[in-house]
């Protein structure tokens, strides 16, 4: 553990969890909760979670984890990481520096997130998603990773959000789409095909149009 750390007494740290210096962890936070495979091992052995050695969570320095957040095993965050209340981040997720994961956000694991990313409240991010640097994801946006839910073989293939992309509130991105560098998805849009760099996707289903000149700049996060 680093120095100058504040961890509320109601919080739980499991596995080999480490917390960087200057980090604050508020009430009822859980770090290093065992992923399903590890949890089944623990149950099979009939032991307590605290008595099992496994990789926990790694939190970078100067982070702020708000009340009710749960972060699973094999998650690593960079420095300056922040969450809202009741965020959930599942296993095998890597997060860069200066990232916000907002209130009630669900990240379902096996996700890669770059630096300077802002994910607003109530966003859902499934497995196998890549989010590059300087991306903004607006409140209540939904990303999907299965074209034919529970119909046939499941091959997870989440969207890819390239550097500087912006996703508007309540937008829906279907599996496998790529949101190009600097592009924007309008609020409420249903994106069913790739969005080229520096374009605007608007409507349901979304149509690709020109991005206004005044919006041709990187996100200010």
C-alpha positions in Angstrom: 0.0 0.0 0.0 1.1 3.6 -0.7 1.2 6.5 1.8 -1.4 9.0 2.8 -4.3 6.6 2.0 -7.8 7.0 3.5 -9.9 3.8 3.5 -13.3 3.9 5.3 -13.7 1.2 7.9 -16.8 -0.2 6.1 -14.9 -1.0 2.9 -13.5 -4.4 2.0 -10.2 -5.3 0.3 -9.8 -8.8 -1.0 -7.0 -10.8 -2.6 -3.6 -9.1 -3.4 -5.1 -5.6 -3.7 -2.9 -2.6 -3.8 -3.9 1.1 -3.4 -1.7 4.0 -4.6 -0.6 6.8 -2.4 -3.0 9.8 -1.9 -6.0 7.6 -2.7 -9.4 8.0 -0.8 -11.8 5.1 -0.6 -15.2 5.9 0.8 -18.0 3.9 2.5 -18.9 0.3 1.5 -16.4 0.0 -1.3 -15.3 -3.5 -2.3 -12.0 -4.0 -4.1 -10.6 -7.3 -5.4 -13.9 -9.2 -5.3 -13.2 -12.6 -6.8 -14.2 -13.2 -10.4 -16.5 -16.2 -11.0 -13.7 -18.7 -11.6 -11.9 -17.7 -8.4 -15.2 -17.6 -6.4 -16.0 -21.1 -7.4 -12.6 -22.3 -6.2 -13.2 -20.6 -2.9 -16.7 -22.2 -2.5 -15.3 -25.6 -3.5 -12.6 -25.4 -0.9 -15.1 -24.3 1.8 -13.0 -21.3 2.9 -13.6 -17.6 3.4 -12.7 -15.1 0.7 -10.2 -13.5 3.1 -8.3 -16.8 3.3 -7.7 -17.3 -0.4 -4.6 -15.8 -2.2 -5.4 -14.5 -5.7 -4.8 -11.3 -7.7 -6.9 -8.4 -6.4 -7.4 -4.9 -7.7 -4.6 -2.4 -8.4 -5.6 1.3 -7.9 -3.2 4.0 -9.0 -2.2 7.0 -6.9 -4.4 10.0 -6.2 -7.6 8.2 -6.9 -11.0 8.7 -5.4 -13.4 5.8 -5.0 -16.9 6.8 -4.0 -19.4 4.9 -1.8 -20.8 1.6 -2.9 -18.3 0.9 -5.7 -17.3 -2.7 -6.4 -14.2 -3.5 -8.4 -13.4 -7.2 -9.2 -10.1 -9.1 -9.3 -7.6 -8.5 -12.1 -8.6 -4.9 -12.6 -5.8 -2.3 -12.9 -6.4 1.5 -12.9 -4.0 4.3 -13.6 -3.4 7.5 -11.5 -6.1 10.0 -10.8 -8.9 7.4 -11.2 -12.4 8.4 -10.0 -15.7 6.7 -9.6 -19.2 7.9 -8.8 -21.4 6.0 -6.4 -22.2 2.4 -6.9 -20.1 1.8 -10.0 -19.2 -1.8 -10.8 -16.1 -2.8 -12.7 -15.7 -6.5 -13.4 -12.5 -8.6 -14.0 -9.7 -8.3 -16.5 -10.3 -4.6 -17.1 -7.5 -2.1 -17.7 -8.0 1.6 -17.1 -5.6 4.4 -17.9 -4.8 7.7 -16.1 -7.4 10.4 -15.3 -10.5 8.3 -15.9 -13.9 8.9 -14.5 -16.4 6.0 -14.2 -19.6 7.6 -13.1 -22.5 6.7 -10.8 -24.2 3.3 -11.5 -21.9 2.6 -14.4 -21.5 -1.2 -15.2 -18.3 -2.3 -16.9 -18.8 -6.1 -17.5 -15.1 -7.0 -17.7 -12.5 -7.7 -20.4 -12.5 -4.1 -21.3 -9.6 -1.7 -22.2 -9.9 2.0 -21.4 -7.3 4.6 -22.2 -6.3 7.9 -20.6 -8.5 11.0 -20.0 -11.8 9.2 -20.5 -15.1 10.3 -19.0 -17.9 7.7 -18.6 -21.0 9.4 -17.3 -23.7 7.9 -15.0 -25.8 4.8 -15.8 -23.7 3.8 -18.8 -23.5 0.1 -19.6 -20.3 -1.3 -21.2 -20.3 -5.1 -22.0 -17.3 -7.4 -22.4 -14.8 -7.0 -25.3 -14.9 -3.2 -25.7 -12.0 -0.9 -26.4 -12.2 2.8 -25.5 -9.2 4.8 -26.5 -7.8 8.1 -25.1 -9.9 11.3 -24.6 -13.3 9.6 -25.1 -16.5 10.9 -23.6 -19.5 8.6 -23.1 -22.7 10.4 -22.1 -25.2 9.4 -19.5 -27.3 6.3 -20.0 -25.5 5.2 -23.2 -25.6 1.5 -23.9 -23.0 -0.6 -25.7 -23.8 -4.1 -26.9 -21.6 -7.1 -27.8 -24.0 -9.8 -29.1 -25.8 -9.4 -32.4 -28.3 -12.2 -31.7 -28.9 -12.3 -28.0 -29.4 -15.9 -26.7 -30.0 -17.1 -30.3 -27.2 -19.3 -31.5 -23.5 -19.2 -30.6 -22.4 -16.3 -28.5 -19.3 -14.5 -29.9 -18.7 -11.3 -27.9 -17.7 -8.4 -30.1 -18.2 -5.0 -28.4 -17.8 -1.6 -30.0 -14.4 0.2 -30.4 -14.3 3.9 -29.5 -11.4 5.6 -31.1 -9.4 8.6 -29.7 -11.5 11.7 -29.0 -14.9 10.2 -29.8 -18.0 11.6 -28.1 -21.1 9.5 -27.4 -24.3 11.4 -26.6 -26.8 10.6 -23.8 -29.0 7.5 -24.4 -27.2 6.5 -27.5 -27.0 2.8 -28.4 -24.1 1.2 -30.1 -24.6 -2.3 -31.6 -21.9 -5.0 -31.5 -18.8 -4.6 -33.5 -19.2 -1.0 -34.7 -16.2 1.3 -34.7 -16.6 5.0 -33.7 -13.9 6.8 -35.5 -11.4 9.3 -34.1 -12.9 12.6 -33.2 -16.4 11.6 -34.3 -19.6 12.3 -32.5 -22.7 10.2 -31.8 -25.8 12.3 -31.2 -28.0 11.8 -28.1 -30.5 9.0 -28.6 -28.8 7.7 -31.8 -28.9 4.0 -32.7 -25.6 3.3 -34.3 -25.7 0.2 -36.6 -22.6 0.8 -38.7 -19.1 2.2 -38.4 -18.8 6.0 -38.0 -15.8 7.4 -39.9 -13.4 9.7 -38.2 -14.6 13.3 -37.6 -18.2 12.6 -38.7 -21.5 12.9 -36.9 -24.0 10.0 -36.4 -27.5 11.1 -35.8 -30.9 9.5 -35.8 -32.5 6.1 -35.3 -31.1 4.3 -37.1 -28.2 6.7 -37.3 -27.2 8.4 -40.5 -23.7 9.7 -41.1 -23.4 13.4 -41.7 -20.7 16.0 -41.7 -19.5 17.2 -38.3 -19.9 21.0 -38.0 -16.6 22.9 -38.2 -16.9 24.3 -34.7 -17.0 20.7 -33.3 -13.8 19.6 -35.1 -11.6 19.6 -32.0 -10.6 17.2 -29.4 -12.7 16.7 -26.3 -11.8 19.0 -23.3 -11.9 16.5 -20.5 
